[in-house]
Amino acid sequence: MTAPLQLAPVEIPPDGWDVVVAGAGPAGAIAALHLARRGRRVLLADRAAFPREKVCGDGLIPDALRALERAGLLDEVRRAAHPVPRVTLCSPGRIEVSLEGQFLTIKRETLDAIVAGGAVAAGAVFARAEIAGIDAGEGGVQVRVTGRETALRARLALVATGADVALPRALGMVIRRQPTGVALRGYVRSTHRIEDLLVSFDRSVLPGYAWIFPMGGGEYNVGVGAFPAEGLARVNLHTIYDAFVREFPPARALLAAAEGPAVQSGAPLRCGLDGAHALGPAGIAGVGEVVGSTYDLTGEGIGKAMETGELAAEAADAALAHGRPTMLAAYARRIEHELRPRFRGYEWAAAWMAHPRVCELVFRRASRSPWLRSMAAGILAETVDPADVFNLRGLLGSYLR
Ligand SMILES: Cc1cc2nc3c(=O)[nH]c(=O)nc-3n(C[C@H](O)[C@H](O)[C@H](O)COP(=O)(O)OP(=O)(O)OC[C@H]3O[C@@H](n4cnc5c(N)ncnc54)[C@H](O)[C@@H]3O)c2cc1C
């Protein structure tokens, strides 16, 4: 068990910090955990009082499970989560393809508290503080905290503020101001039973997708995500949501047996690694959704946010060891060389699935080809690059295998 989250207001010492991490979502908390484990003095700051809600589908797929395992938190997360051994994908024409795998669902207020608690157990100081600005200077960074007169001094800072880009924008790091997509989720209690993670490319949501994720105990996370190429100005998520729960039979059945209306909330998503530069002014780097670490195809971002946190922690530790903040650049290089090639495949696949006819064809082939189904399971587990499947050769291959 990790130590309980230290939520009592802490008097934050103004200096002596190796790293200040702004934002305690999965990206920031995992970065703080790995830095603290390396003996670094870390302040993990979040403007929200933890445990806090985060609008999400609450689904963990294998990359997130692997990151949690590397952090030593997987057992604790498993104990608090609902296990789901299968995902069922549905096409616009309602062809169903089921894939076996290891998935968990867990509310973000629980998951994020466990991960931040893990950082505290590793030695990080967790504080409720809104980071208003960061100034890079000789010998370190000055971190301005809302409502506090004196700035904090640290050697490095990591910006992990999620889809809120006010801080990275002030630092000149933001590439893309608008989010890539928006999503809405509602919690529903129902006596109708759905056992699998259900992901639907229903006509009512394309280009985008919808989900029904069982949370355990008769509760479900039902959501829709929209990723229109022409921008988000005309998107009305409530209309899309209503159309989905009216037209998609499992959603209709779930809602018909629901105990009350869904409690809905929406939030933006930043995908495709084009959100912000990973490297900011001297000694500052961005991690997680700030840099667009969420995958296009799946909207899956928890695992990837944690991976960026790990990579940044490694580079920050080396930079601290050598007294050279410029060594943070190694992190930005790994984003480009290790993560970006993987993201391209997911972008490519998302572009295919945005077209109802192509999407339908892929499902028709997957329903008949064991090879294509195993590749799809591999894409979810990240053992297969979608770019190897979503091409003409992949499609033709599905007729033979
Ligand atoms: C509707 C929806 C459904 C989703 N479903 C899934 C899913 O099922 N599975 C999945 O893997 N991903 C999902 N995602 C994506 C996932 O939620 C994100 O990728 C993930 O939360 C990104 O983690 P992060 O640490 O970068 O940012 P966040 O989790 O957003 O954390 C950022 C933190 O920064 C804090 N903060 C912001 N500004 C400041 C500041 N100035 N000072 C201090 N603190 C600050 C915030 O309070 C917050 O706690 C979904 C997203 C949405 C919107």
The ligand as an SDF file (V2000), in Angstrom:
LIG
                    3D

 53 58  0  0  0  0  0  0  0  0999 V2000
  -14.2900   12.3300  -21.9370 C   0  0  0  0  0  0  0  0  0  0  0  0
  -12.8930   11.7630  -21.9660 C   0  0  0  0  0  0  0  0  0  0  0  0
  -12.7220   10.3830  -21.9300 C   0  0  0  0  0  0  0  0  0  0  0  0
  -11.4370    9.8410  -21.8810 C   0  0  0  0  0  0  0  0  0  0  0  0
  -11.3250    8.4840  -21.7420 N   0  0  0  0  0  0  0  0  0  0  0  0
  -10.1170    7.9420  -21.5690 C   0  0  0  0  0  0  0  0  0  0  0  0
  -10.0030    6.5530  -21.2590 C   0  0  0  0  0  0  0  0  0  0  0  0
  -10.9840    5.8320  -21.0920 O   0  0  0  0  0  0  0  0  0  0  0  0
   -8.7490    6.0320  -21.1210 N   0  0  0  0  0  0  0  0  0  0  0  0
   -7.6330    6.8120  -21.2540 C   0  0  0  0  0  0  0  0  0  0  0  0
   -6.5120    6.2810  -21.1370 O   0  0  0  0  0  0  0  0  0  0  0  0
   -7.7140    8.1440  -21.5100 N   0  0  0  0  0  0  0  0  0  0  0  0
   -8.9210    8.7270  -21.6480 C   0  0  0  0  0  0  0  0  0  0  0  0
   -9.0210   10.0750  -21.8540 N   0  0  0  0  0  0  0  0  0  0  0  0
   -7.7950   10.8770  -21.9060 C   0  0  0  0  0  0  0  0  0  0  0  0
   -7.2060   11.1220  -20.5110 C   0  0  0  0  0  0  0  0  0  0  0  0
   -8.2050   11.6470  -19.6610 O   0  0  0  0  0  0  0  0  0  0  0  0
   -6.0190   12.0850  -20.5870 C   0  0  0  0  0  0  0  0  0  0  0  0
   -5.1660   11.6620  -21.6270 O   0  0  0  0  0  0  0  0  0  0  0  0
   -5.1910   12.1090  -19.2990 C   0  0  0  0  0  0  0  0  0  0  0  0
   -5.9560   12.5420  -18.2030 O   0  0  0  0  0  0  0  0  0  0  0  0
   -3.9930   13.0450  -19.4720 C   0  0  0  0  0  0  0  0  0  0  0  0
   -3.2580   13.0600  -18.2760 O   0  0  0  0  0  0  0  0  0  0  0  0
   -2.4180   14.3610  -17.8410 P   0  0  0  0  0  0  0  0  0  0  0  0
   -1.7180   14.0070  -16.5820 O   0  0  0  0  0  0  0  0  0  0  0  0
   -1.6190   14.8520  -18.9800 O   0  0  0  0  0  0  0  0  0  0  0  0
   -3.5100   15.5140  -17.5640 O   0  0  0  0  0  0  0  0  0  0  0  0
   -4.7320   15.5410  -16.5100 P   0  0  0  0  0  0  0  0  0  0  0  0
   -5.1300   14.1890  -16.1110 O   0  0  0  0  0  0  0  0  0  0  0  0
   -5.7560   16.4200  -17.1280 O   0  0  0  0  0  0  0  0  0  0  0  0
   -4.1110   16.2730  -15.2420 O   0  0  0  0  0  0  0  0  0  0  0  0
   -3.7500   17.6360  -15.2990 C   0  0  0  0  0  0  0  0  0  0  0  0
   -3.7560   18.1860  -13.8750 C   0  0  0  0  0  0  0  0  0  0  0  0
   -3.1900   19.5040  -13.9210 O   0  0  0  0  0  0  0  0  0  0  0  0
   -3.8730   20.3170  -12.9870 C   0  0  0  0  0  0  0  0  0  0  0  0
   -3.6300   21.7110  -13.3800 N   0  0  0  0  0  0  0  0  0  0  0  0
   -4.0350   22.3540  -14.5010 C   0  0  0  0  0  0  0  0  0  0  0  0
   -3.5400   23.5960  -14.5320 N   0  0  0  0  0  0  0  0  0  0  0  0
   -2.8030   23.7420  -13.3970 C   0  0  0  0  0  0  0  0  0  0  0  0
   -2.0160   24.8120  -12.8710 C   0  0  0  0  0  0  0  0  0  0  0  0
   -1.8830   25.9720  -13.4920 N   0  0  0  0  0  0  0  0  0  0  0  0
   -1.3730   24.6170  -11.6780 N   0  0  0  0  0  0  0  0  0  0  0  0
   -1.5040   23.4340  -11.0180 C   0  0  0  0  0  0  0  0  0  0  0  0
   -2.2410   22.3990  -11.4770 N   0  0  0  0  0  0  0  0  0  0  0  0
   -2.8580   22.5520  -12.6710 C   0  0  0  0  0  0  0  0  0  0  0  0
   -5.3190   19.8550  -13.0970 C   0  0  0  0  0  0  0  0  0  0  0  0
   -6.0320   20.1760  -11.9100 O   0  0  0  0  0  0  0  0  0  0  0  0
   -5.1360   18.3350  -13.2730 C   0  0  0  0  0  0  0  0  0  0  0  0
   -5.1920   17.6480  -12.0360 O   0  0  0  0  0  0  0  0  0  0  0  0
  -10.2920   10.6720  -21.9300 C   0  0  0  0  0  0  0  0  0  0  0  0
  -10.4470   12.0640  -21.9950 C   0  0  0  0  0  0  0  0  0  0  0  0
  -11.7290   12.6120  -22.0170 C   0  0  0  0  0  0  0  0  0  0  0  0
  -11.8920   14.1050  -22.0630 C   0  0  0  0  0  0  0  0  0  0  0  0
  1  2  1  0
  2  3  1  0
  2 52  2  0
  3  4  2  0
  4  5  1  0
  4 50  1  0
  5  6  2  0
  6  7  1  0
  6 13  1  0
  7  8  2  0
  7  9  1  0
  9 10  1  0
 10 11  2  0
 10 12  1  0
 12 13  2  0
 13 14  1  0
 14 15  1  0
 14 50  1  0
 15 16  1  0
 16 17  1  0
 16 18  1  0
 18 19  1  0
 18 20  1  0
 20 21  1  0
 20 22  1  0
 22 23  1  0
 23 24  1  0
 24 25  2  0
 24 26  1  0
 24 27  1  0
 27 28  1  0
 28 29  2  0
 28 30  1  0
 28 31  1  0
 31 32  1  0
 32 33  1  0
 33 34  1  0
 33 48  1  0
 34 35  1  0
 35 36  1  0
 35 46  1  0
 36 37  1  0
 36 45  1  0
 37 38  2  0
 38 39  1  0
 39 40  1  0
 39 45  2  0
 40 41  1  0
 40 42  2  0
 42 43  1  0
 43 44  2  0
 44 45  1  0
 46 47  1  0
 46 48  1  0
 48 49  1  0
 50 51  2  0
 51 52  1  0
 52 53  1  0
M  END
$$$$
